[in-house]
Amino acid sequence: MRHLNWVQLILGVWVFVSPWILGFSDIDVALWGNIIAGALILIVSLWEIFGKSPSSL
């Protein structure tokens, strides 16, 4: 399952930088939507990758 977290991280980076790569950074709504969504995906995936795993009982 750990490898899926890395895929999620890569997709989050893509969502974050895609407005500039695909050339729609001049559309404010699309730009901010991608920045916010990409940042949220990055935060969640980093939390899943580097966060403390629950201790086994």
Backbone bond lengths (Angstrom), bond angles and torsions (degrees), N, CA, C in turn:
res aa  C-N    CA-C-N  psi(-1)  N-CA   C-N-CA  omega(-1)  CA-C   N-CA-C  phi
1 M - - - 1.443 - - 1.526 111.60 -
2 R 1.314 116.67 -23.36 1.461 119.72 -176.35 1.530 111.93 -63.42
3 H 1.327 117.48 -33.96 1.462 119.69 -178.97 1.527 111.71 -67.41
4 L 1.316 117.87 -27.51 1.469 120.18 177.03 1.526 111.26 -68.50
5 N 1.315 117.49 -30.66 1.464 120.63 176.06 1.524 110.90 -65.35
6 W 1.331 116.46 -37.06 1.466 119.70 177.51 1.525 111.06 -69.28
7 V 1.320 117.29 -36.78 1.467 120.51 175.82 1.520 109.67 -63.92
8 Q 1.320 116.79 -41.35 1.460 121.32 177.54 1.530 110.46 -62.02
9 L 1.318 117.81 -39.85 1.460 121.79 177.68 1.522 110.98 -62.19
10 I 1.317 117.27 -44.93 1.466 121.54 179.16 1.525 111.06 -63.45
11 L 1.318 117.18 -41.09 1.465 120.35 177.61 1.525 111.25 -65.98
12 G 1.320 117.05 -35.68 1.459 120.01 176.11 1.514 112.23 -63.83
13 V 1.326 116.14 -41.13 1.474 120.05 176.22 1.521 109.87 -63.25
14 W 1.334 116.72 -42.30 1.461 119.93 178.95 1.523 111.75 -61.33
15 V 1.323 117.40 -45.89 1.463 120.56 179.12 1.526 110.00 -60.89
16 F 1.322 117.28 -38.28 1.460 121.85 -178.74 1.528 112.43 -67.22
17 V 1.329 118.15 -43.18 1.473 120.78 -174.71 1.527 114.04 -95.66
18 S 1.318 118.08 -7.71 1.466 120.19 -175.44 1.531 115.31 -61.08
19 P 1.332 121.36 -31.43 1.464 118.06 177.61 1.530 113.14 -58.73
20 W 1.323 117.24 -37.26 1.461 119.93 -179.77 1.524 111.45 -79.65
21 I 1.312 117.87 -36.29 1.461 120.69 -179.13 1.532 110.65 -71.23
22 L 1.325 116.21 -42.41 1.469 120.08 -177.59 1.524 113.10 -88.40
23 G 1.323 118.03 -7.19 1.452 122.04 171.88 1.514 115.77 83.16
24 F 1.317 118.75 28.82 1.463 118.90 175.71 1.528 111.60 -117.21
25 S 1.325 115.65 30.48 1.464 119.93 -179.96 1.525 112.55 -74.35
26 D 1.326 118.15 -11.18 1.461 120.47 177.91 1.530 112.56 -82.98
27 I 1.328 117.66 -7.87 1.466 122.40 176.52 1.528 106.79 -95.03
28 D 1.333 116.20 104.87 1.464 121.20 -171.31 1.520 114.01 -57.74
29 V 1.320 117.54 -43.79 1.466 120.36 -177.23 1.528 110.65 -64.06
30 A 1.313 116.75 -44.72 1.464 120.32 179.63 1.522 111.12 -67.63
31 L 1.327 116.78 -39.04 1.460 120.95 179.48 1.522 110.58 -61.67
32 W 1.328 117.16 -53.11 1.462 120.18 -177.07 1.517 112.08 -69.19
33 G 1.320 117.43 -32.77 1.464 119.83 175.45 1.519 111.41 -62.02
34 N 1.313 116.70 -43.08 1.465 120.35 178.98 1.522 111.99 -70.87
35 I 1.320 117.58 -38.03 1.469 119.79 178.58 1.521 110.55 -63.57
36 I 1.330 116.92 -46.21 1.467 120.34 -178.53 1.528 110.73 -67.24
37 A 1.334 116.97 -47.14 1.470 119.91 -179.71 1.527 110.91 -63.56
38 G 1.328 117.75 -43.56 1.459 120.91 179.14 1.509 112.28 -63.53
39 A 1.336 117.17 -40.71 1.459 120.51 178.68 1.522 111.09 -64.97
40 L 1.316 117.08 -41.65 1.472 120.02 178.38 1.528 111.62 -64.28
41 I 1.326 116.68 -42.39 1.463 120.63 177.89 1.527 110.13 -63.28
42 L 1.323 116.90 -42.04 1.465 120.67 178.46 1.523 111.76 -62.62
43 I 1.316 116.93 -45.30 1.461 120.52 -179.03 1.521 110.99 -61.66
44 V 1.332 116.28 -46.92 1.464 119.95 -178.80 1.524 111.19 -64.91
45 S 1.325 117.27 -43.14 1.462 118.84 -178.47 1.523 111.75 -69.04
46 L 1.332 118.20 -38.28 1.468 119.88 175.87 1.520 111.09 -65.04
47 W 1.323 116.52 -37.12 1.456 120.56 177.33 1.528 110.58 -63.33
48 E 1.337 115.92 -41.27 1.462 119.48 179.42 1.528 112.23 -69.29
49 I 1.327 117.04 -35.39 1.463 120.09 -177.62 1.533 111.31 -76.56
50 F 1.325 117.23 -47.59 1.465 120.38 -171.58 1.520 114.25 -105.26
51 G 1.332 117.52 -3.63 1.452 120.16 178.78 1.514 111.59 -70.00
52 K 1.294 114.64 162.92 1.471 119.25 178.35 1.518 109.59 -69.54
53 S 1.287 115.67 132.56 1.461 119.43 175.78 1.528 108.25 -82.02
54 P 1.307 117.51 146.02 1.467 119.53 -178.88 1.528 111.13 -63.83
55 S 1.296 115.81 139.86 1.464 119.39 179.69 1.527 110.03 -73.45
56 S 1.301 115.21 142.53 1.469 119.60 -179.09 1.529 109.54 -77.00
57 L 1.296 115.11 145.10 1.474 120.58 -179.12 1.504 111.84 -88.70
